[in-house]
Amino acid sequence: MSNFFATTLSTSPHVKDQRSVPYIMRHVVYATLPLVGFAFWNFGWSALLVVATTSFFCVLSEGIFNLLTGRASSVGDYSALITGILLGLTLPPAFPLWMAAVGSIFAIIIGKAIFGGLGHNPFNPALVGRAFLQAAFPAAITTWSIPQAPQRFASLLPSTLAFPFSTPNLDGSAGATPLALQKFSQTASPWQDLFVGTSAGSLGETSALLILLCGLYLALRKFLDWRIPLGILATVAIFSGILHLVNPNFASPLAAIFSGGLMLGAFFMATDMVSSPVLPRATWIYAVFIGILVVVIRIWGGLPEGVMYAILLGNAISPQLNRLIKSTPYGHGNKAGHGNKAGQGSKA
């Protein structure tokens, strides 16, 4: 009889989502695979080797770090693999593999592991690795290749297999990205080419259409907060549209949205569950902040692209947004002692 009346007490939450971290991360991997496939189609074997290298060294770095520090293995949660794939997709096709490996190690160790691993990193690890590569190897990371070159499946780009710590043979005549053409020569690229993916750029940023479809898959499965990409893209469209009306030499709203790494960053980088805000109102501020910075850096900064820095700065203010913008718990009144209306939730 005593067992019949026994009561088990436990802390909240009492209703739990059955989707585990590995389950969510695995689906993010699925969402990136079409981007990897399109990069292979656009740039050939060199593109595939870059993504394979970053993925391998990210997973290897996390495994070795866990082994040396005595932490439980986290390789199986797919988070390191996601970091590797996303880092690879932000790199140019001709990027030397040894540099990609160095950036992968930096992304995992400095961008994630030293903070305590998954769930503790304040910045998106893939962008931390990319920022390091931008500073360490500026020439290699700004050398672009012509998409769909005839020999892309028959041979590798000259710098792909450059010997470690040597100066790679970079092909500087391959051409500029649409953002560079717009910024430095006021030459606009047709937005249709940017939307489909027939222009030069990093491996995963060329096709806005494909990124949109992959991002919508994650949004519909509720693996990302839809407010973040919508807020970023809307802010960039409105801000760049106003500036384009003032000065037609600035990119049009469609060109601003579909060019560079904005789509990839908005759907796959800024939506990182760890480094982005939690509450809806904080999320909107976070998204608008990133969108404004993207346009400011693109137009008035020294570089043609500003997505990476904008998201990292957004990550930096994310904890403060979580602290400053708080929701009222359901059933609690305001300072004047007035309670919430019946049935009114606490989140926007």
C-alpha positions as YAML, in Angstrom:
chain: A
units: angstrom
residues:
- id: 1
  name: MET
  ca: [0.00, 0.00, 0.00]
- id: 2
  name: SER
  ca: [2.85, 2.39, 0.70]
- id: 3
  name: ASN
  ca: [4.03, 2.16, -2.91]
- id: 4
  name: PHE
  ca: [0.51, 3.00, -4.12]
- id: 5
  name: PHE
  ca: [0.51, 6.35, -2.34]
- id: 6
  name: ALA
  ca: [4.19, 7.15, -3.10]
- id: 7
  name: THR
  ca: [4.82, 10.51, -4.77]
- id: 8
  name: THR
  ca: [7.81, 11.39, -6.94]
- id: 9
  name: LEU
  ca: [8.94, 15.00, -6.85]
- id: 10
  name: SER
  ca: [11.13, 16.49, -9.58]
- id: 11
  name: THR
  ca: [12.13, 19.92, -10.81]
- id: 12
  name: SER
  ca: [10.86, 21.53, -13.98]
- id: 13
  name: PRO
  ca: [10.61, 21.20, -16.88]
- id: 14
  name: HIS
  ca: [8.06, 18.42, -16.64]
- id: 15
  name: VAL
  ca: [7.25, 18.41, -20.37]
- id: 16
  name: LYS
  ca: [10.37, 17.81, -22.42]
- id: 17
  name: ASP
  ca: [11.11, 17.95, -26.13]
- id: 18
  name: GLN
  ca: [12.03, 14.52, -27.39]
- id: 19
  name: ARG
  ca: [14.46, 15.98, -29.92]
- id: 20
  name: SER
  ca: [18.00, 15.60, -28.59]
- id: 21
  name: VAL
  ca: [21.03, 17.70, -29.51]
- id: 22
  name: PRO
  ca: [22.44, 15.01, -31.84]
- id: 23
  name: TYR
  ca: [19.03, 14.75, -33.53]
- id: 24
  name: ILE
  ca: [18.88, 18.49, -34.20]
- id: 25
  name: MET
  ca: [22.51, 18.70, -35.29]
- id: 26
  name: ARG
  ca: [22.06, 15.76, -37.62]
- id: 27
  name: HIS
  ca: [19.25, 17.56, -39.41]
- id: 28
  name: VAL
  ca: [21.39, 20.68, -39.70]
- id: 29
  name: VAL
  ca: [23.97, 18.48, -41.40]
- id: 30
  name: TYR
  ca: [21.27, 17.29, -43.79]
- id: 31
  name: ALA
  ca: [20.39, 20.91, -44.57]
- id: 32
  name: THR
  ca: [23.99, 21.77, -45.46]
- id: 33
  name: LEU
  ca: [24.55, 18.81, -47.78]
- id: 34
  name: PRO
  ca: [22.78, 20.43, -50.78]
- id: 35
  name: LEU
  ca: [25.05, 23.45, -50.35]
- id: 36
  name: VAL
  ca: [28.11, 21.20, -50.34]
- id: 37
  name: GLY
  ca: [26.80, 19.42, -53.45]
- id: 38
  name: PHE
  ca: [26.23, 22.69, -55.26]
- id: 39
  name: ALA
  ca: [29.72, 23.89, -54.30]
- id: 40
  name: PHE
  ca: [31.11, 20.70, -55.82]
- id: 41
  name: TRP
  ca: [29.10, 21.28, -59.00]
- id: 42
  name: ASN
  ca: [30.20, 24.91, -59.19]
- id: 43
  name: PHE
  ca: [33.90, 24.55, -58.38]
- id: 44
  name: GLY
  ca: [34.81, 20.87, -58.69]
- id: 45
  name: TRP
  ca: [37.05, 18.66, -56.59]
- id: 46
  name: SER
  ca: [38.89, 21.50, -54.88]
- id: 47
  name: ALA
  ca: [35.65, 22.63, -53.25]
- id: 48
  name: LEU
  ca: [34.87, 19.15, -51.98]
- id: 49
  name: LEU
  ca: [38.38, 18.77, -50.56]
- id: 50
  name: VAL
  ca: [38.14, 22.07, -48.69]
- id: 51
  name: VAL
  ca: [34.89, 21.09, -46.95]
- id: 52
  name: ALA
  ca: [36.19, 17.57, -46.26]
- id: 53
  name: THR
  ca: [39.37, 19.01, -44.72]
- id: 54
  name: THR
  ca: [37.58, 21.47, -42.43]
- id: 55
  name: SER
  ca: [35.08, 18.81, -41.35]
- id: 56
  name: PHE
  ca: [37.76, 16.23, -40.62]
- id: 57
  name: PHE
  ca: [40.02, 18.54, -38.62]
- id: 58
  name: CYS
  ca: [37.14, 20.02, -36.62]
- id: 59
  name: VAL
  ca: [35.99, 16.57, -35.54]
- id: 60
  name: LEU
  ca: [39.57, 15.42, -34.92]
- id: 61
  name: SER
  ca: [40.40, 18.54, -32.86]
- id: 62
  name: GLU
  ca: [37.36, 18.10, -30.65]
- id: 63
  name: GLY
  ca: [38.08, 14.42, -30.12]
- id: 64
  name: ILE
  ca: [41.72, 15.01, -29.18]
- id: 65
  name: PHE
  ca: [40.86, 17.94, -26.89]
- id: 66
  name: ASN
  ca: [38.26, 15.86, -25.04]
- id: 67
  name: LEU
  ca: [40.76, 13.03, -24.71]
- id: 68
  name: LEU
  ca: [43.53, 15.24, -23.33]
- id: 69
  name: THR
  ca: [41.25, 17.07, -20.89]
- id: 70
  name: GLY
  ca: [39.34, 14.02, -19.70]
- id: 71
  name: ARG
  ca: [35.98, 15.30, -20.92]
- id: 72
  name: ALA
  ca: [33.31, 12.95, -22.15]
- id: 73
  name: SER
  ca: [33.41, 12.52, -25.90]
- id: 74
  name: SER
  ca: [31.17, 14.99, -27.72]
- id: 75
  name: VAL
  ca: [32.10, 13.98, -31.25]
- id: 76
  name: GLY
  ca: [28.87, 12.04, -31.63]
- id: 77
  name: ASP
  ca: [26.63, 15.10, -31.20]
- id: 78
  name: TYR
  ca: [27.55, 16.35, -34.71]
- id: 79
  name: SER
  ca: [28.31, 19.88, -33.46]
- id: 80
  name: ALA
  ca: [31.98, 19.70, -34.48]
- id: 81
  name: LEU
  ca: [30.97, 18.35, -37.88]
- id: 82
  name: ILE
  ca: [28.56, 21.27, -38.34]
- id: 83
  name: THR
  ca: [31.35, 23.71, -37.46]
- id: 84
  name: GLY
  ca: [33.61, 22.09, -40.03]
- id: 85
  name: ILE
  ca: [31.03, 22.11, -42.81]
- id: 86
  name: LEU
  ca: [30.02, 25.72, -42.19]
- id: 87
  name: LEU
  ca: [33.63, 26.87, -41.98]
- id: 88
  name: GLY
  ca: [34.38, 25.15, -45.27]
- id: 89
  name: LEU
  ca: [31.37, 26.78, -46.92]
- id: 90
  name: THR
  ca: [32.69, 30.25, -45.97]
- id: 91
  name: LEU
  ca: [36.03, 29.70, -47.71]
- id: 92
  name: PRO
  ca: [36.96, 30.31, -51.37]
- id: 93
  name: PRO
  ca: [37.32, 27.31, -53.71]
- id: 94
  name: ALA
  ca: [41.09, 27.66, -54.15]
- id: 95
  name: PHE
  ca: [41.84, 27.93, -50.44]
- id: 96
  name: PRO
  ca: [44.91, 25.81, -49.55]
- id: 97
  name: LEU
  ca: [44.01, 22.73, -47.56]
- id: 98
  name: TRP
  ca: [46.70, 23.24, -44.93]
- id: 99
  name: MET
  ca: [45.28, 26.67, -44.14]
- id: 100
  name: ALA
  ca: [41.79, 25.18, -43.92]
- id: 101
  name: ALA
  ca: [43.13, 22.64, -41.40]
- id: 102
  name: VAL
  ca: [44.72, 25.36, -39.27]
- id: 103
  name: GLY
  ca: [41.50, 27.36, -39.27]
- id: 104
  name: SER
  ca: [39.50, 24.29, -38.27]
- id: 105
  name: ILE
  ca: [41.71, 23.62, -35.26]
- id: 106
  name: PHE
  ca: [41.43, 27.26, -34.21]
- id: 107
  name: ALA
  ca: [37.64, 27.22, -34.60]
- id: 108
  name: ILE
  ca: [37.20, 24.24, -32.29]
- id: 109
  name: ILE
  ca: [39.87, 24.94, -29.67]
- id: 110
  name: ILE
  ca: [39.60, 28.73, -29.39]
- id: 111
  name: GLY
  ca: [36.02, 29.18, -30.55]
- id: 112
  name: LYS
  ca: [34.42, 26.37, -28.58]
- id: 113
  name: ALA
  ca: [36.44, 23.94, -26.46]
- id: 114
  name: ILE
  ca: [38.20, 26.39, -24.13]
- id: 115
  name: PHE
  ca: [34.83, 27.87, -23.14]
- id: 116
  name: GLY
  ca: [33.54, 24.49, -22.03]
- id: 117
  name: GLY
  ca: [32.28, 22.95, -25.25]
- id: 118
  name: LEU
  ca: [28.84, 22.95, -26.81]
- id: 119
  name: GLY
  ca: [26.41, 25.20, -24.98]
- id: 120
  name: HIS
  ca: [29.09, 27.47, -23.52]
- id: 121
  name: ASN
  ca: [30.68, 29.12, -26.55]
- id: 122
  name: PRO
  ca: [29.77, 32.83, -26.74]
- id: 123
  name: PHE
  ca: [30.59, 33.10, -30.46]
- id: 124
  name: ASN
  ca: [29.79, 30.98, -33.47]
- id: 125
  name: PRO
  ca: [32.86, 28.69, -33.73]
- id: 126
  name: ALA
  ca: [32.84, 28.52, -37.52]
- id: 127
  name: LEU
  ca: [32.98, 32.31, -37.76]
- id: 128
  name: VAL
  ca: [35.72, 32.44, -35.13]
- id: 129
  name: GLY
  ca: [37.79, 30.16, -37.36]
- id: 130
  name: ARG
  ca: [36.93, 32.20, -40.42]
- id: 131
  name: ALA
  ca: [37.89, 35.45, -38.69]
- id: 132
  name: PHE
  ca: [41.26, 33.96, -37.76]
- id: 133
  name: LEU
  ca: [41.86, 32.90, -41.36]
- id: 134
  name: GLN
  ca: [40.85, 36.36, -42.57]
- id: 135
  name: ALA
  ca: [43.52, 37.90, -40.37]
- id: 136
  name: ALA
  ca: [46.21, 35.26, -40.92]
- id: 137
  name: PHE
  ca: [45.87, 34.63, -44.66]
- id: 138
  name: PRO
  ca: [44.18, 37.68, -46.23]
- id: 139
  name: ALA
  ca: [45.45, 37.03, -49.76]
- id: 140
  name: ALA
  ca: [44.34, 33.41, -49.89]
- id: 141
  name: ILE
  ca: [40.91, 34.07, -48.41]
- id: 142
  name: THR
  ca: [40.17, 36.84, -50.93]
- id: 143
  name: THR
  ca: [41.22, 34.92, -54.05]
- id: 144
  name: TRP
  ca: [38.19, 33.74, -56.00]
- id: 145
  name: SER
  ca: [37.62, 31.22, -58.76]
- id: 146
  name: ILE
  ca: [35.37, 31.29, -61.79]
- id: 147
  name: PRO
  ca: [32.35, 29.04, -61.21]
- id: 148
  name: GLN
  ca: [31.70, 26.07, -63.49]
- id: 149
  name: ALA
  ca: [35.14, 26.15, -65.10]
- id: 150
  name: PRO
  ca: [35.49, 23.42, -67.77]
- id: 151
  name: GLN
  ca: [38.37, 21.58, -66.01]
- id: 152
  name: ARG
  ca: [36.93, 21.63, -62.49]
- id: 153
  name: PHE
  ca: [36.30, 17.86, -62.44]
- id: 154
  name: ALA
  ca: [39.54, 16.95, -64.21]
- id: 155
  name: SER
  ca: [42.09, 18.81, -62.07]
- id: 156
  name: LEU
  ca: [42.49, 20.70, -58.81]
- id: 157
  name: LEU
  ca: [42.98, 24.43, -58.53]
- id: 158
  name: PRO
  ca: [46.73, 25.23, -58.30]
- id: 159
  name: SER
  ca: [46.76, 26.37, -54.67]
- id: 160
  name: THR
  ca: [44.64, 23.53, -53.24]
- id: 161
  name: LEU
  ca: [47.57, 21.24, -52.45]
- id: 162
  name: ALA
  ca: [50.07, 23.95, -51.56]
- id: 163
  name: PHE
  ca: [52.81, 22.72, -49.25]
- id: 164
  name: PRO
  ca: [52.17, 23.66, -45.59]
- id: 165
  name: PHE
  ca: [53.63, 27.01, -44.49]
- id: 166
  name: SER
  ca: [54.66, 27.87, -48.03]
- id: 167
  name: THR
  ca: [53.36, 30.70, -50.20]
- id: 168
  name: PRO
  ca: [50.60, 29.22, -52.36]
- id: 169
  name: ASN
  ca: [50.39, 29.82, -56.08]
- id: 170
  name: LEU
  ca: [47.25, 31.95, -56.06]
- id: 171
  name: ASP
  ca: [45.48, 32.72, -59.32]
- id: 172
  name: GLY
  ca: [44.68, 36.39, -58.91]
- id: 173
  name: SER
  ca: [43.06, 36.72, -62.35]
- id: 174
  name: ALA
  ca: [40.08, 34.56, -61.48]
- id: 175
  name: GLY
  ca: [37.82, 37.54, -60.92]
- id: 176
  name: ALA
  ca: [36.08, 39.41, -58.14]
- id: 177
  name: THR
  ca: [32.91, 38.70, -56.21]
- id: 178
  name: PRO
  ca: [29.73, 40.70, -56.91]
- id: 179
  name: LEU
  ca: [30.23, 42.63, -53.67]
- id: 180
  name: ALA
  ca: [33.77, 43.63, -54.66]
- id: 181
  name: LEU
  ca: [32.60, 44.69, -58.12]
- id: 182
  name: GLN
  ca: [29.84, 46.80, -56.58]
- id: 183
  name: LYS
  ca: [32.06, 48.41, -53.95]
- id: 184
  name: PHE
  ca: [35.23, 49.14, -55.89]
- id: 185
  name: SER
  ca: [34.02, 49.64, -59.47]
- id: 186
  name: GLN
  ca: [30.28, 50.37, -59.01]
- id: 187
  name: THR
  ca: [29.46, 47.46, -61.29]
- id: 188
  name: ALA
  ca: [26.18, 45.81, -60.41]
- id: 189
  name: SER
  ca: [25.69, 42.07, -60.92]
- id: 190
  name: PRO
  ca: [22.28, 40.85, -62.13]
- id: 191
  name: TRP
  ca: [20.31, 39.73, -59.10]
- id: 192
  name: GLN
  ca: [19.10, 36.70, -61.08]
- id: 193
  name: ASP
  ca: [22.66, 35.38, -61.27]
- id: 194
  name: LEU
  ca: [23.09, 35.92, -57.55]
- id: 195
  name: PHE
  ca: [19.82, 34.17, -56.81]
- id: 196
  name: VAL
  ca: [20.61, 31.08, -58.87]
- id: 197
  name: GLY
  ca: [24.33, 30.85, -58.10]
- id: 198
  name: THR
  ca: [26.38, 31.56, -61.22]
- id: 199
  name: SER
  ca: [28.74, 34.12, -59.70]
- id: 200
  name: ALA
  ca: [32.07, 33.91, -57.88]
- id: 201
  name: GLY
  ca: [32.22, 33.71, -54.11]
- id: 202
  name: SER
  ca: [32.79, 31.42, -51.17]
- id: 203
  name: LEU
  ca: [31.77, 27.80, -51.55]
- id: 204
  name: GLY
  ca: [28.41, 28.01, -49.81]
- id: 205
  name: GLU
  ca: [27.29, 31.57, -50.53]
- id: 206
  name: THR
  ca: [26.71, 31.63, -54.29]
- id: 207
  name: SER
  ca: [23.14, 30.30, -54.61]
- id: 208
  name: ALA
  ca: [20.66, 32.33, -52.59]
- id: 209
  name: LEU
  ca: [17.82, 30.11, -53.80]
- id: 210
  name: LEU
  ca: [19.38, 26.92, -52.48]
- id: 211
  name: ILE
  ca: [20.29, 28.52, -49.14]
- id: 212
  name: LEU
  ca: [16.72, 29.79, -48.81]
- id: 213
  name: LEU
  ca: [15.27, 26.32, -49.41]
- id: 214
  name: CYS
  ca: [17.66, 24.69, -46.92]
- id: 215
  name: GLY
  ca: [16.97, 27.41, -44.36]
- id: 216
  name: LEU
  ca: [13.21, 27.02, -44.77]
- id: 217
  name: TYR
  ca: [13.59, 23.31, -44.10]
- id: 218
  name: LEU
  ca: [15.24, 24.07, -40.76]
- id: 219
  name: ALA
  ca: [12.66, 26.75, -39.94]
- id: 220
  name: LEU
  ca: [9.72, 24.47, -40.70]
- id: 221
  name: ARG
  ca: [11.25, 21.75, -38.53]
- id: 222
  name: LYS
  ca: [11.72, 24.42, -35.81]
- id: 223
  name: PHE
  ca: [15.47, 23.90, -35.70]
- id: 224
  name: LEU
  ca: [16.06, 27.66, -35.98]
- id: 225
  name: ASP
  ca: [14.30, 30.82, -34.87]
- id: 226
  name: TRP
  ca: [12.67, 32.26, -38.00]
- id: 227
  name: ARG
  ca: [12.78, 35.76, -36.50]
- id: 228
  name: ILE
  ca: [16.56, 35.95, -36.93]
- id: 229
  name: PRO
  ca: [16.89, 35.45, -40.71]
- id: 230
  name: LEU
  ca: [13.69, 37.41, -41.36]
- id: 231
  name: GLY
  ca: [14.88, 40.32, -39.23]
- id: 232
  name: ILE
  ca: [18.35, 40.37, -40.76]
- id: 233
  name: LEU
  ca: [17.16, 40.16, -44.37]
- id: 234
  name: ALA
  ca: [14.38, 42.72, -43.87]
- id: 235
  name: THR
  ca: [16.77, 45.17, -42.21]
- id: 236
  name: VAL
  ca: [19.35, 44.82, -44.98]
- id: 237
  name: ALA
  ca: [16.65, 45.23, -47.64]
- id: 238
  name: ILE
  ca: [15.16, 48.36, -46.06]
- id: 239
  name: PHE
  ca: [18.48, 50.02, -45.14]
- id: 240
  name: SER
  ca: [20.16, 49.27, -48.47]
- id: 241
  name: GLY
  ca: [17.00, 50.32, -50.32]
- id: 242
  name: ILE
  ca: [17.06, 53.74, -48.68]
- id: 243
  name: LEU
  ca: [20.75, 54.19, -49.45]
- id: 244
  name: HIS
  ca: [20.23, 53.00, -53.04]
- id: 245
  name: LEU
  ca: [17.61, 55.71, -53.52]
- id: 246
  name: VAL
  ca: [20.07, 58.30, -52.21]
- id: 247
  name: ASN
  ca: [22.99, 56.96, -54.27]
- id: 248
  name: PRO
  ca: [22.31, 54.47, -57.11]
- id: 249
  name: ASN
  ca: [25.95, 53.33, -56.95]
- id: 250
  name: PHE
  ca: [25.08, 51.46, -53.77]
- id: 251
  name: ALA
  ca: [23.67, 47.96, -54.14]
- id: 252
  name: SER
  ca: [19.95, 47.56, -54.71]
- id: 253
  name: PRO
  ca: [17.94, 45.72, -52.04]
- id: 254
  name: LEU
  ca: [17.79, 42.47, -54.05]
- id: 255
  name: ALA
  ca: [21.50, 42.59, -54.83]
- id: 256
  name: ALA
  ca: [22.31, 43.33, -51.19]
- id: 257
  name: ILE
  ca: [20.29, 40.35, -49.97]
- id: 258
  name: PHE
  ca: [21.39, 37.80, -52.55]
- id: 259
  name: SER
  ca: [25.10, 38.70, -52.75]
- id: 260
  name: GLY
  ca: [27.92, 37.64, -50.46]
- id: 261
  name: GLY
  ca: [27.46, 35.54, -47.37]
- id: 262
  name: LEU
  ca: [24.30, 37.23, -46.08]
- id: 263
  name: MET
  ca: [21.89, 34.38, -46.80]
- id: 264
  name: LEU
  ca: [24.28, 31.74, -45.46]
- id: 265
  name: GLY
  ca: [25.03, 33.80, -42.37]
- id: 266
  name: ALA
  ca: [21.40, 34.69, -41.69]
- id: 267
  name: PHE
  ca: [20.12, 31.11, -41.83]
- id: 268
  name: PHE
  ca: [23.08, 29.05, -40.60]
- id: 269
  name: MET
  ca: [25.39, 31.29, -38.54]
- id: 270
  name: ALA
  ca: [23.34, 33.94, -36.77]
- id: 271
  name: THR
  ca: [20.76, 31.34, -35.73]
- id: 272
  name: ASP
  ca: [23.24, 29.38, -33.62]
- id: 273
  name: MET
  ca: [21.16, 28.38, -30.59]
- id: 274
  name: VAL
  ca: [24.02, 28.98, -28.16]
- id: 275
  name: SER
  ca: [25.25, 32.39, -29.29]
- id: 276
  name: SER
  ca: [21.89, 33.97, -30.20]
- id: 277
  name: PRO
  ca: [19.29, 35.47, -27.81]
- id: 278
  name: VAL
  ca: [16.42, 33.48, -26.33]
- id: 279
  name: LEU
  ca: [13.51, 35.88, -25.91]
- id: 280
  name: PRO
  ca: [11.61, 37.05, -29.02]
- id: 281
  name: ARG
  ca: [12.07, 40.78, -28.39]
- id: 282
  name: ALA
  ca: [15.79, 40.31, -27.82]
- id: 283
  name: THR
  ca: [15.93, 38.23, -31.00]
- id: 284
  name: TRP
  ca: [14.42, 41.02, -33.09]
- id: 285
  name: ILE
  ca: [16.92, 43.56, -31.71]
- id: 286
  name: TYR
  ca: [19.76, 41.10, -32.35]
- id: 287
  name: ALA
  ca: [18.65, 40.59, -35.96]
- id: 288
  name: VAL
  ca: [18.21, 44.30, -36.69]
- id: 289
  name: PHE
  ca: [21.60, 45.04, -35.12]
- id: 290
  name: ILE
  ca: [23.29, 42.51, -37.39]
- id: 291
  name: GLY
  ca: [21.45, 43.73, -40.49]
- id: 292
  name: ILE
  ca: [22.46, 47.35, -39.90]
- id: 293
  name: LEU
  ca: [26.09, 46.40, -39.31]
- id: 294
  name: VAL
  ca: [26.19, 44.35, -42.52]
- id: 295
  name: VAL
  ca: [25.16, 47.36, -44.61]
- id: 296
  name: VAL
  ca: [27.41, 49.79, -42.73]
- id: 297
  name: ILE
  ca: [30.51, 47.60, -43.15]
- id: 298
  name: ARG
  ca: [29.76, 46.84, -46.79]
- id: 299
  name: ILE
  ca: [29.38, 50.48, -47.75]
- id: 300
  name: TRP
  ca: [31.69, 52.39, -45.42]
- id: 301
  name: GLY
  ca: [34.11, 49.68, -44.29]
- id: 302
  name: GLY
  ca: [37.36, 48.73, -45.93]
- id: 303
  name: LEU
  ca: [36.13, 45.27, -46.94]
- id: 304
  name: PRO
  ca: [33.33, 44.53, -49.39]
- id: 305
  name: GLU
  ca: [31.70, 42.03, -47.01]
- id: 306
  name: GLY
  ca: [30.61, 42.51, -43.41]
- id: 307
  name: VAL
  ca: [28.45, 39.51, -42.51]
- id: 308
  name: MET
  ca: [31.09, 37.69, -40.47]
- id: 309
  name: TYR
  ca: [31.96, 40.68, -38.28]
- id: 310
  name: ALA
  ca: [28.32, 41.70, -37.91]
- id: 311
  name: ILE
  ca: [27.31, 38.27, -36.59]
- id: 312
  name: LEU
  ca: [30.28, 38.04, -34.23]
- id: 313
  name: LEU
  ca: [29.41, 41.47, -32.81]
- id: 314
  name: GLY
  ca: [25.82, 40.32, -32.55]
- id: 315
  name: ASN
  ca: [27.02, 37.28, -30.59]
- id: 316
  name: ALA
  ca: [28.89, 39.67, -28.28]
- id: 317
  name: ILE
  ca: [25.74, 41.61, -27.32]
- id: 318
  name: SER
  ca: [23.50, 38.54, -27.16]
- id: 319
  name: PRO
  ca: [24.11, 37.82, -23.43]
- id: 320
  name: GLN
  ca: [23.37, 41.45, -22.58]
- id: 321
  name: LEU
  ca: [20.13, 41.33, -24.55]
- id: 322
  name: ASN
  ca: [19.10, 38.23, -22.62]
- id: 323
  name: ARG
  ca: [19.75, 40.05, -19.34]
- id: 324
  name: LEU
  ca: [18.20, 43.41, -20.19]
- id: 325
  name: ILE
  ca: [15.08, 42.22, -21.98]
- id: 326
  name: LYS
  ca: [13.18, 39.93, -19.67]
- id: 327
  name: SER
  ca: [9.67, 38.58, -19.90]
- id: 328
  name: THR
  ca: [7.18, 38.77, -17.03]
- id: 329
  name: PRO
  ca: [6.49, 35.29, -15.60]
- id: 330
  name: TYR
  ca: [2.91, 34.20, -16.14]
- id: 331
  name: GLY
  ca: [0.70, 35.15, -13.20]
- id: 332
  name: HIS
  ca: [3.04, 37.85, -11.89]
- id: 333
  name: GLY
  ca: [1.93, 41.46, -11.89]
- id: 334
  name: ASN
  ca: [3.86, 44.55, -12.83]
- id: 335
  name: LYS
  ca: [5.43, 46.96, -10.37]
- id: 336
  name: ALA
  ca: [2.11, 48.66, -9.76]
- id: 337
  name: GLY
  ca: [0.66, 45.38, -8.61]
- id: 338
  name: HIS
  ca: [-1.60, 44.80, -11.59]
- id: 339
  name: GLY
  ca: [-1.69, 41.21, -12.71]
- id: 340
  name: ASN
  ca: [-1.60, 39.97, -16.28]
- id: 341
  name: LYS
  ca: [-4.88, 39.56, -18.03]
- id: 342
  name: ALA
  ca: [-6.25, 36.06, -18.04]
- id: 343
  name: GLY
  ca: [-4.83, 34.00, -20.82]
- id: 344
  name: GLN
  ca: [-2.10, 36.53, -21.71]
- id: 345
  name: GLY
  ca: [1.29, 34.90, -22.21]
- id: 346
  name: SER
  ca: [4.57, 36.31, -21.01]
- id: 347
  name: LYS
  ca: [6.41, 36.30, -24.35]
- id: 348
  name: ALA
  ca: [5.86, 38.48, -27.32]
...
